[in-house]
C-alpha cells in the first residue's frame, strides 16, 4: 500500500522486465542509470531503486518511496512509485531534485547507517520543509495503523501522530529528531526515527522519515522465520536503556548547532570559524558513533543476548552491503566484485546483524585497500556452512596482528581515523551468537581475507 501527494508531477517513467532489468526509460532516468554505470537494457544500477523494484516484484504489491543516488557531481533524489504486473514493473518518478555535492555531505558511517535504515524500516514517510506529511509508503504491517492516520493528515507535522518520550517542546529541529525514540499509543514496542534531508533549496527541500524498529530486527514479509523466538531487547542494559538515549539528544543538539553555524544559516561567518564548526560537528558524529558502539557492546555481552534465527540469502546480503557502500568505493576508485543477482546462498542468521557484520568488514576493506584496487566478496556453501569472504589487495596483516585483530578496543596502532576498536570484536561476537564464526587469513603479499561463516539455511 502506498500513497502519493495530490498533484505530484511525473518527470520520468521506466519499464523493467521481471524485477531488475531496465528495458526503457525517459531521459532523466536513463541519464541516472548511465551515470551509475548501467546500460539500457541492463540491470538497474541505482542500488535503492533496484531494491525497491525487487521488493515490489517479489510481493506483487505497489510500493513507493524516495530514492537517493549520486553521480559524479550531484546528489539526486526522487519519489519513485513501482507498480508490478504479470511481466515486470512500471516505474514513475516525481519530485525529482538535483543539487551539487558539497563538503559536509553525509559520508562514511552516517550514510551507511541511513542506508541500513532504508532496508529495515517499518515505515517510510516523505515530508515537506516544515516536516509536514507529503506521502506515505508502508513497509511493514506493524505500522499499518499509523500509516493510515498519516495518509489522512497530509500537510500536518508527522510528530502530531506519535509520542516522543522526553521531548519537552515542539516543534524540534530535524537534527534533534533524527535518532529519537518514537512511540505510538496502543502499539507495543518503539521505533527510532531516522530523518534524511532531500536535496534542494532550503525553502523547498524536504525530508525522508524512516521509522526503524528499536532493538529488534525486521525482514521483508515472507523472509522471517515464523517459528523463531522473539529476540531479546538489544538495548536492555544501563548504557543502552538509559545512558545512550540520554546522550543522543545533547550530542545531536551539538551537531545541529555546529551545522547551523557551518552552513551560515544563522548569518555571515568568517571561513576559519566555519571550519571550526565543521570540526565540532565531525567530532560530535564520532562521539555518537562511539555511543552506539558501546551500546552494541553492552547488548552482545548480556547473558540473555540471542539473535533471531532468520532464514536469509547470504548472497543477497553481500550484494546489499556492496550497494550501500558503493559511493565510498567509487570515491576511492575501488572496484567491488560480488556475485550476480541470480546467485543465492541460504543461511541462518539475524538479517540486521548479518548486514551489520558485512558492512563492518567491507568498510574496513575499503578503508585500507589501495585506491583503484579491487575488493572481492565471495559467497559459497559447503556442507552445513555458508560463507562470505571479503578479500582486499591491501598490505594485509602480520601473524601478530591476526592474533589480536578481534580483541576488544584493538586498533593495531592506528590513530586519527575515528574508530573505536570495537567493530571486529562486536562482529565476531555476533557471528558466534548466530552459531557461526568470523576468521581472518592474510597470506604474505595477498592482502587480508575475512570470512563470515553461518549455518546453512
C-alpha positions in Angstrom: 0.0 0.0 0.0 1.4 3.4 -0.9 0.2 7.0 -1.3 1.4 9.9 -3.4 0.8 13.5 -2.6 -2.1 15.0 -4.6 -0.9 16.8 -7.7 2.5 15.1 -8.0 4.0 15.7 -11.4 5.6 12.7 -13.1 9.0 13.7 -14.5 10.2 10.3 -15.8 8.9 6.8 -16.5 10.6 3.5 -17.0 9.9 -0.2 -17.5 11.5 -3.3 -16.1 11.3 -6.9 -17.2 10.7 -9.0 -14.1 12.4 -7.4 -11.0 15.6 -5.7 -12.2 16.1 -5.4 -16.0 15.5 -1.8 -17.0 14.4 -2.0 -20.7 13.1 1.5 -21.3 13.4 4.9 -19.5 12.7 8.6 -20.1 15.7 10.9 -20.3 16.1 11.7 -16.6 16.0 8.1 -15.5 18.2 7.0 -18.4 20.8 9.6 -17.6 20.9 8.5 -14.0 21.2 4.8 -15.0 24.2 5.6 -17.2 25.8 7.9 -14.6 25.7 5.0 -12.1 27.5 2.7 -14.6 24.4 0.9 -16.0 23.0 0.5 -19.5 19.6 0.2 -21.2 18.7 -2.6 -21.4 20.6 -3.6 -18.3 20.3 -4.3 -14.6 19.2 -1.3 -12.6 22.4 0.4 -11.5 20.9 2.6 -8.7 21.0 0.3 -5.5 18.0 1.9 -3.8 15.9 1.7 -6.9 17.0 -1.9 -7.6 16.0 -2.9 -4.0 12.6 -1.2 -4.4 11.7 -2.9 -7.7 12.8 -6.3 -6.4 10.6 -6.0 -3.3 7.6 -4.9 -5.4 8.1 -7.7 -7.8 8.7 -10.3 -5.1 5.5 -9.5 -3.2 3.4 -8.3 -6.2 2.4 -5.1 -4.5 2.8 -1.4 -5.5 5.4 0.3 -3.5 6.7 3.9 -3.3 9.5 5.7 -1.5 12.2 8.3 -2.0 15.3 7.1 -3.8 18.6 8.8 -3.3 21.5 8.5 -5.8 24.6 10.3 -6.8 26.5 10.9 -10.0 30.0 12.4 -10.3 28.9 16.0 -9.4 25.3 15.9 -7.9 23.1 14.5 -5.3 19.8 13.3 -6.7 16.5 12.4 -5.0 13.2 11.4 -6.5 9.9 9.9 -5.3 9.5 6.6 -7.1 6.4 4.5 -7.5 6.8 0.9 -8.7 3.8 -1.0 -10.0 4.2 -4.7 -10.8 2.2 -6.6 -13.4 2.5 -10.0 -15.0 5.6 -9.2 -17.0 7.5 -6.7 -14.9 7.3 -3.4 -13.2 6.3 0.1 -14.3 8.3 3.0 -12.8 7.0 6.5 -12.2 9.3 9.2 -10.8 8.2 12.6 -9.4 9.6 15.4 -7.2 13.0 15.0 -9.0 15.6 17.1 -7.2 19.3 17.7 -8.2 21.8 19.6 -6.1 25.6 19.9 -6.3 27.6 17.9 -3.9 29.2 20.0 -1.3 31.7 19.4 1.5 29.9 18.0 4.5 27.5 15.8 2.6 26.7 12.6 4.6 29.6 10.1 4.2 31.1 7.2 6.0 29.2 5.6 8.9 26.4 8.3 8.9 25.5 7.5 5.3 25.9 3.7 5.9 23.5 3.9 8.9 20.9 5.7 6.9 21.2 3.2 4.1 20.6 0.4 6.6 17.6 2.2 7.9 16.0 2.2 4.4 16.4 -1.6 4.3 14.8 -2.4 7.7 12.3 0.5 8.2 8.7 -0.3 9.2 7.5 2.9 7.7 8.8 5.5 5.2 7.2 9.0 5.1 8.0 11.8 2.7 8.0 15.2 4.5 8.0 18.8 3.3 10.4 21.5 4.6 8.3 22.0 7.7 8.1 18.2 8.4 4.6 18.0 7.2 3.4 14.8 5.6 3.5 14.6 1.8 3.4 10.9 1.0 3.4 7.6 2.9 4.9 4.2 1.9 4.1 1.3 4.2 7.0 -1.2 4.6 5.6 -3.4 7.4 2.2 -4.4 8.8 3.5 -3.3 12.3 3.0 0.3 11.3 -0.2 0.0 9.2 -2.4 1.8 11.7 0.0 4.7 11.9 0.3 4.8 8.1 -3.4 5.1 7.7 -3.6 8.0 10.1 -0.7 9.8 8.3 -2.5 9.3 5.0 -5.4 11.2 6.4 -3.3 14.0 7.6 -1.4 15.3 4.6 0.3 18.6 5.4 0.3 18.1 9.2 3.6 17.6 11.1 4.4 13.9 11.5 5.1 14.4 15.2 1.3 15.1 15.7 0.7 11.3 15.2 3.3 9.9 17.6 4.7 10.3 21.1 8.3 11.4 21.6 9.3 10.4 25.1 11.3 13.1 26.8 10.6 15.8 24.3 9.6 18.9 26.2 8.5 21.2 23.4 7.5 21.2 19.7 8.5 21.6 17.0 12.0 20.3 17.1 14.8 20.8 14.6 15.1 17.8 12.4 18.6 17.0 13.7 17.2 16.7 17.2 14.5 14.3 15.9 17.0 12.2 14.0 17.7 9.2 16.2 14.9 10.0 18.6 12.7 7.2 20.1 9.1 7.2 18.9 6.1 5.6 20.5 2.5 5.0 19.3 -0.4 4.7 21.8 -1.9 1.2 21.6 1.1 -0.4 19.8 3.8 -2.4 21.6 7.4 -1.5 21.2 9.1 1.6 20.0 10.7 2.9 16.8 13.8 5.0 16.2 13.3 7.9 13.8 15.9 8.4 11.0 15.5 11.7 9.1 17.3 12.4 5.8 17.2 15.8 4.1 16.4 15.7 0.4 18.5 17.9 -2.0 17.1 21.3 -2.9 16.9 24.9 -1.8 16.3 25.2 2.0 12.8 26.8 1.5 11.6 24.0 -0.8 13.5 20.9 0.1 12.0 18.3 2.5 12.9 15.2 4.3 12.6 11.4 4.2 11.5 9.9 7.5 12.3 6.2 8.3 10.8 4.5 11.4 13.2 1.7 12.3 12.3 -1.0 15.0 14.1 -0.2 18.2 16.0 -3.2 19.5 14.6 -5.8 17.1 15.3 -7.0 13.6 12.9 -6.8 10.7 12.8 -8.5 7.3 10.6 -8.0 4.3 7.4 -10.1 4.5 7.9 -13.8 3.8 11.6 -13.9 4.7 11.3 -14.2 8.5 11.1 -17.5 10.3 7.7 -17.6 11.9 8.8 -20.1 14.4 11.8 -18.0 15.6 11.7 -16.9 19.2 11.5 -13.2 19.9 15.0 -11.6 20.2 16.0 -10.1 23.4 15.9 -6.3 23.9 19.1 -5.1 22.2 19.1 -2.0 24.4 18.4 -3.6 27.8 21.5 -2.6 29.8 22.3 0.6 31.7 24.0 2.2 28.7 21.5 1.0 26.0 18.4 1.6 28.1 19.2 4.7 30.0 22.5 6.4 29.1 22.6 6.1 25.3 19.2 7.7 24.8 20.1 10.4 27.2 23.4 11.1 25.3 21.9 11.1 21.8 19.8 14.3 22.2 22.6 16.6 23.6 25.1 15.2 21.1 22.6 15.7 18.3 22.0 19.3 19.6 25.7 20.0 19.4 25.8 18.6 15.8 22.7 20.6 14.8 24.1 23.9 16.2 27.5 23.3 14.7 26.0 22.6 11.3 23.8 25.7 11.6 27.0 27.7 12.1 29.0 25.9 9.4 26.3 26.4 6.8 25.9 30.1 7.8 22.2 29.7 8.3 22.5 32.0 11.4 24.3 34.7 9.4 27.6 35.6 7.8 30.7 34.0 9.2 34.5 34.0 8.5 35.8 30.9 6.8 38.0 29.9 9.6 35.1 29.8 12.1 33.0 27.8 9.6 35.9 25.3 9.6 35.9 25.2 13.4 32.2 24.5 13.3 32.7 21.6 10.8 35.3 20.1 13.2 32.9 20.3 16.1 30.1 18.6 14.0 32.5 15.9 12.9 33.7 15.3 16.5 30.1 15.1 17.5 29.3 12.4 14.9 32.4 10.4 16.0 31.1 10.6 19.6 27.7 9.5 18.6 29.2 6.5 16.7 31.1 5.6 19.9 28.0 5.7 22.0 26.3 3.4 19.5 29.3 1.0 19.5 29.3 0.9 23.3 25.5 0.2 23.4 26.0 -2.6 20.9 28.9 -3.9 23.1 26.7 -4.0 26.1 23.9 -5.7 24.3 26.0 -8.6 22.9 27.8 -9.2 26.2 24.4 -9.5 28.1 23.8 -13.0 29.3 20.4 -13.3 27.6 21.5 -11.9 24.2 20.1 -14.1 21.4 19.9 -13.0 17.8 16.8 -14.2 15.9 17.5 -17.2 13.7 16.1 -15.8 10.4 16.3 -17.6 7.1 18.3 -15.3 4.9 20.0 -15.3 1.5 23.7 -14.6 2.3 24.5 -13.7 -1.3 21.7 -11.1 -1.3 23.1 -9.7 2.0 26.5 -9.4 0.4 25.0 -7.6 -2.7 23.1 -5.1 -0.4 26.3 -4.4 1.6 28.1 -3.7 -1.7 25.3 -1.4 -2.8 25.2 0.6 0.4 28.9 1.2 0.3 29.1 1.8 -3.5 29.6 5.6 -3.2 32.5 5.1 -0.8 34.1 2.6 -3.2 33.6 5.0 -6.1 35.2 7.8 -4.2 38.4 5.8 -3.9 38.2 4.3 -7.4 37.9 0.8 -5.9 36.0 -1.9 -7.8 33.8 -4.1 -5.6 33.2 -7.6 -7.1 30.2 -9.6 -5.9 28.1 -12.5 -7.2 25.5 -11.9 -9.9 21.9 -11.2 -8.8 20.7 -14.8 -9.6 23.2 -16.3 -7.1 21.5 -17.5 -3.8 23.1 -19.0 -0.7 20.7 -20.0 2.0 21.8 -19.4 5.6 20.5 -18.9 9.2 21.2 -15.6 10.9 19.6 -12.4 12.1 19.3 -10.2 9.0 20.1 -6.9 10.5 23.1 -8.3 12.4 24.5 -10.1 9.3 24.2 -6.9 7.4 26.0 -5.1 10.2 28.9 -7.5 10.2 29.3 -7.4 6.4 29.2 -3.5 6.4 31.9 -3.5 9.0 34.1 -5.9 7.1 33.6 -4.3 3.7 34.0 -0.8 5.2 37.4 -1.8 6.7 38.5 -3.3 3.3 37.6 -0.1 1.5 39.3 2.0 4.1 42.7 0.1 4.0 42.8 -1.2 0.4 44.9 0.8 -2.1 43.0 3.3 -4.3 42.0 1.9 -7.7 42.3 -1.7 -6.5 39.7 -4.5 -6.2 37.7 -5.8 -3.2 36.0 -9.2 -3.7 33.0 -10.6 -1.9 32.8 -14.4 -2.5 29.8 -16.3 -1.2 29.7 -20.1 -1.1 28.0 -23.0 0.6 29.7 -26.3 1.6 28.2 -28.9 3.9 26.5 -27.3 6.8 28.2 -23.9 6.5 27.5 -20.9 4.3 30.4 -18.4 4.0 31.1 -15.0 2.6 34.7 -13.9 2.3 35.8 -10.2 1.9 39.2 -10.0 0.3 41.3 -6.9 -0.5 44.6 -6.1 -2.1 46.0 -4.1 0.8 49.1 -4.6 2.9 47.5 -7.4 4.9 48.1 -8.3 8.5 51.2 -9.9 10.1 50.7 -13.1 12.1 50.9 -11.0 15.3 48.2 -8.6 14.1 46.0 -11.5 13.0 46.2 -13.0 16.5 44.8 -9.8 18.2 42.7 -8.2 15.4 39.4 -9.3 17.1 40.4 -8.1 20.6 38.3 -5.5 22.3 39.4 -1.9 21.6 42.2 -3.2 19.4 43.2 -0.7 16.7 46.5 -2.2 15.7 48.3 1.0 16.4 46.1 3.2 14.1 45.2 6.7 15.2 43.2 9.5 13.9 40.6 7.5 11.9 37.8 8.0 14.4 37.5 4.2 15.0 36.7 2.7 18.5 38.5 -0.6 18.0 35.2 -2.4 18.7 33.9 -3.2 15.2 35.7 -6.5 14.6 35.2 -7.6 18.3 31.5 -6.9 18.0 31.3 -8.6 14.6 32.9 -11.8 15.8 30.7 -11.9 18.9 27.7 -11.5 16.6 28.9 -14.3 14.3 29.3 -16.7 17.2 26.0 -15.8 18.7 24.4 -16.7 15.4 26.1 -20.2 15.5 28.8 -19.1 13.1 32.3 -17.8 13.1 34.4 -14.9 11.9 38.0 -15.5 10.9 40.9 -13.9 9.1 43.7 -15.1 6.8 46.4 -12.9 5.3 48.9 -14.8 3.1 52.0 -12.7 2.5 51.5 -10.2 -0.3 47.8 -11.1 -0.8 46.0 -8.6 1.4 43.5 -9.6 4.1 40.7 -12.2 3.8 37.9 -12.0 6.4 35.4 -14.9 6.3 32.0 -14.9 7.9 30.5 -18.4 8.4 26.9 -19.1 9.2 24.8 -22.3 9.4 23.2 -23.3 6.1 19.6 -22.4 5.9 
